Amino acid sequence: MAVGKNYLKLNDKVEVIAGKDKGRVGKITKIFPALNKAKVEKINIVKRHMKPNMNNQQGGIIDMEAPIHVSNLMLICSKCAKAVRIKTSILDDGSKSRVCKKCGESIEANV
């Protein structure tokens, strides 16, 4: 499986642009780079039937967050307060930075 470039990072604020949760906003809690997926808090909630175990004494049907594909997520710029496309720019010291295409504000400084 080919792994594409992932521009999302942990604790980024994202908006879902496709699927059953379209339009909802949340924060990334976990990223799966090999699968090109990310878990977003309170997004893509699924029900799982769990057996009783040490972590879950009672068992039963549990609501949990499932990973969502990164192509269905769009980063939110804190200055624009909108879902935006981003570009990478190389700073004077040689490091890369994510930049909002609408306002030109650096995303790294806002996180």
C-alpha positions as CSV (number, residue, x, y, z in Angstrom):
1,M,0.0,0.0,0.0
2,A,1.4,3.4,-1.0
3,V,1.5,5.9,1.8
4,G,0.9,9.5,0.7
5,K,2.1,12.7,2.3
6,N,0.1,13.6,5.3
7,Y,-0.1,17.3,6.2
8,L,-2.2,16.8,9.4
9,K,-0.6,16.6,12.8
10,L,-1.7,15.6,16.3
11,N,-4.0,18.2,18.0
12,D,-4.8,19.9,14.7
13,K,-8.4,21.3,14.5
14,V,-10.1,19.8,11.4
15,E,-13.4,19.9,9.7
16,V,-15.0,16.8,8.0
17,I,-15.7,17.5,4.4
18,A,-17.3,14.2,3.3
19,G,-19.2,11.4,4.9
20,K,-21.8,11.0,7.6
21,D,-20.2,13.7,9.8
22,K,-19.8,16.3,7.1
23,G,-19.5,19.8,8.5
24,R,-18.5,18.8,12.0
25,V,-15.3,20.1,13.6
26,G,-13.0,18.2,16.0
27,K,-9.4,17.8,17.2
28,I,-7.1,15.0,16.0
29,T,-6.4,12.6,18.8
30,K,-4.4,9.9,16.9
31,I,-2.9,9.5,13.5
32,F,-2.3,6.2,11.5
33,P,0.3,7.1,8.8
34,A,0.4,3.6,7.3
35,L,-3.4,3.7,6.7
36,N,-3.7,7.5,5.9
37,K,-6.3,7.7,8.6
38,A,-6.8,9.8,11.7
39,K,-9.0,9.6,14.8
40,V,-10.9,12.8,15.5
41,E,-12.6,13.4,18.9
42,K,-16.4,13.0,18.7
43,I,-16.3,12.2,15.0
44,N,-17.2,8.9,13.2
45,I,-18.7,7.3,16.3
46,V,-19.4,3.6,15.8
47,K,-20.9,0.9,18.1
48,R,-18.8,-2.1,19.1
49,H,-20.0,-5.2,20.9
50,M,-17.4,-5.8,23.6
51,K,-17.0,-8.9,25.8
52,P,-16.4,-8.3,29.5
53,N,-12.6,-7.9,30.2
54,M,-10.3,-6.2,32.7
55,N,-10.8,-2.8,31.2
56,N,-14.6,-3.1,30.7
57,Q,-16.0,-5.3,33.5
58,Q,-19.6,-5.2,32.2
59,G,-19.2,-5.5,28.5
60,G,-22.1,-4.7,26.1
61,I,-22.4,-2.3,23.3
62,I,-19.9,0.6,23.4
63,D,-19.7,3.8,21.4
64,M,-16.2,4.5,20.2
65,E,-14.4,6.7,17.6
66,A,-13.3,5.0,14.4
67,P,-10.5,6.3,12.2
68,I,-11.5,8.5,9.3
69,H,-9.5,8.9,6.0
70,V,-7.4,12.1,5.9
71,S,-8.8,12.9,2.4
72,N,-12.1,13.6,4.2
73,L,-10.6,16.1,6.6
74,M,-9.6,19.7,6.1
75,L,-7.4,21.8,8.4
76,I,-8.9,24.8,10.0
77,C,-6.8,28.0,10.1
78,S,-7.1,29.8,13.4
79,K,-6.9,33.2,11.8
80,C,-9.4,32.6,9.0
81,A,-11.6,30.3,11.2
82,K,-12.4,28.4,8.0
83,A,-11.3,25.1,6.5
84,V,-8.4,25.9,4.2
85,R,-5.9,24.3,1.9
86,I,-2.3,24.6,3.0
87,K,1.1,24.9,1.4
88,T,4.5,24.3,2.8
89,S,7.1,27.1,2.8
90,I,10.7,26.8,3.7
91,L,11.8,29.3,6.3
92,D,15.1,31.2,6.5
93,D,16.6,28.7,8.9
94,G,15.8,25.8,6.4
95,S,12.9,24.3,8.3
96,K,9.5,23.7,6.7
97,S,6.3,25.4,7.9
98,R,2.6,24.9,7.0
99,V,1.0,28.1,5.7
100,C,-2.7,28.9,5.0
101,K,-3.3,29.6,1.3
102,K,-6.1,32.1,2.1
103,C,-4.4,34.4,4.6
104,G,-0.8,33.4,4.4
105,E,-0.6,32.9,8.2
106,S,1.7,30.1,9.5
107,I,-0.3,27.2,10.9
108,E,2.7,26.0,13.1
109,A,2.6,29.1,15.3
110,N,-1.1,28.8,15.9
111,V,-1.1,25.3,17.3
